Amino acid sequence: MGEVSYQFTDDTVVVTGGSSGIGRAIALAFGEAGATVINADVRVDPKLDARPTHEQIRDSGGTARHVETDVRDPDELLALAELAADHGGLDVFVNNAGVFEEVPFLEADEATLDAHYGVNVKGVYFGCQAAARTMSDRGGAIVNVASISSRVAQGGLVHYEASKGAVEMITRGAAFELAERGIRVNAVAPGVVPTELYDGYSEKYQTEAERAELVKPIPMARPGTPDEVADATLFLASDAASYTTGTLLFVDGGWTVL
Ligand SMILES: NC(=O)c1ccc[n+]([C@@H]2O[C@H](COP(=O)([O-])OP(=O)(O)OC[C@H]3O[C@@H](n4cnc5c(N)ncnc54)[C@H](O)[C@@H]3O)[C@@H](O)[C@H]2O)c1
């Protein structure tokens, strides 16, 4: 977390895909801010030299648990949201789980599209729905993890870009329908953030010249960090964003200014 901190004491927060990368940083930040955190991921292992997310939050004195969840299954998402509600009411639901593979458009097949839509679109759509069906009359906040790919084409990513474009419209459409229930729905849109998902992509960028090429479209001339995305997520989930709904907050070093 940066210098600004938000308090989520007594709040129950679900983060999907919180075992790794951006989701892990988001889950840890909510834990630090006093929330009860439920990490919903297909796996526990962070595949790093690090403790699993829920254990790390507990080690720091917080409250957290892992619930094995496949976000491609709407029933699992509803069961997850109901379980979270049993912890004193569901307050925040972060749809972060996502998959990413670079495949040239002419080589992509139905399986490529299904794999990306299953997690990135269905997971977010039914995650929003499960959260909204379960949140109490006091409302709540949903934050989806979109991408610069919601708006920008980069090559080899049509399937991913289409899925992240859908995340933007799920965010806006759900914000519209859920406003009357006191539920705000927003999205963060990261640019390049080194994580496990991004690792395969970054294999192309080994030399100094290649790395310079990678940051060329970024006015701030550097990749972002998972913590910087977490900061934006906590802002959107907090009362500081009480009049903000249906927005996409870019955390991209200025990539999308042009
Ligand atoms: N890293 C970047 O540069 C970047 C940029 C823009 C957007 N994003 C988005 O940020 C989000 C997180 O990405 P990351 O870079 O931290 O990736 P990551 O691979 O490090 O983490 C993704 C997590 O999602 C989990 N997951 C995958 N499929 C799942 C499923 N079916 N059900 C439940 N969990 C599942 C994985 O187990 C993993 O823990 C994704 O939505 C991604 O599209 C990442």
The ligand as an ORCA input file, in Angstrom:
! r2SCAN-3c Opt
* xyz 0 1
  N      -0.339     -8.517    -15.060
  C      -0.722     -7.618    -15.961
  O       0.097     -6.989    -16.651
  C      -2.204     -7.333    -16.132
  C      -2.567     -6.242    -16.919
  C      -3.922     -5.932    -17.081
  C      -4.878     -6.721    -16.461
  N      -4.497     -7.789    -15.714
  C      -5.568     -8.572    -15.084
  O      -5.317     -8.668    -13.706
  C      -5.913     -9.864    -13.203
  C      -4.894    -10.616    -12.380
  O      -3.815    -10.955    -13.231
  P      -2.351    -11.288    -12.673
  O      -1.406    -10.641    -13.591
  O      -2.256    -11.033    -11.220
  O      -2.321    -12.871    -12.985
  P      -1.801    -14.142    -12.160
  O      -1.746    -15.273    -13.134
  O      -0.582    -13.818    -11.378
  O      -3.008    -14.391    -11.150
  C      -4.269    -14.822    -11.608
  C      -4.910    -15.663    -10.512
  O      -6.207    -16.081    -10.998
  C      -6.373    -17.436    -10.661
  N      -7.319    -18.085    -11.561
  C      -7.150    -18.385    -12.879
  N      -8.232    -19.034    -13.345
  C      -9.114    -19.120    -12.299
  C     -10.395    -19.680    -12.170
  N     -11.005    -20.310    -13.177
  N     -11.023    -19.574    -10.959
  C     -10.418    -18.976     -9.906
  N      -9.184    -18.445     -9.976
  C      -8.543    -18.521    -11.167
  C      -4.973    -18.059    -10.781
  O      -4.877    -19.298    -10.061
  C      -4.109    -16.945    -10.206
  O      -3.915    -17.088     -8.806
  C      -6.437    -10.622    -14.421
  O      -7.821    -10.385    -14.571
  C      -5.660    -10.004    -15.573
  O      -6.330    -10.115    -16.802
  C      -3.184     -8.107    -15.531
*
